[in-house]
Structures are given as C-alpha cells and as structure tokens.
C-alpha cells in the first residue's frame, strides 16, 4: 500500500511541476482538457485520480509520453540517473553530438 501512496503523491506533484513549467493555472489546464474548472485541483489535492485515458490526455497536454512523465522518478541520484536527466534536457544538436561521442567510445 505504501507504494501506491508514493505513486499517487508523485503523480500529483509531477502534474503540478509540469503545469508550473508551462505557466498555466489549474483552472486553465482543466478547461483546456475539456473538464470542469476544478478537475486538476481535485487531482493535485488528492481528492481524486485521473483515469488511465485522462492520464494519457494529461501527458499529451504536456507533450510528453507516460514514460517521460515517470522518468524523473526512475532517475534517482546515481551517476546514470544524473546523466540521463541532463540528456533529457538537451536540444537536438547536442543530442547528435552525444550520439557521436557514444559511438566513438564504443569502439
């Protein structure tokens, strides 16, 4: 049961984090998703959880995949997690450079 609570809390916190990064209010996001103005507030307050379909819609709203939504939870503070986190933040040009470097060190 503790894992369930942990995931629920992460979901609420992550939605808030992504919403703030997009600079949109809970009310505006709710309306943009075609829901009542208090829909997102209900989720972030812990009163409710989105259905799987609505979770996918929320991910789409932020232009991320469900895997991207939960990725920070997986990354942790280990070296691999820190590197992966930085890679996620890179633009296309920097990613191309990383790919070339990875091919070079694999030889």
ABEGO torsion letter per residue (X at the ends): XAAAAAAAAAAAAAAAAAAAAAGBBAAAAAAAAGBBAAAAAAAAAGABBBBAAAAAAAAAAAGBBAAAAAAAAAAEABAAAAAAAAAAABBAAAAAAAAAAAAAAAX
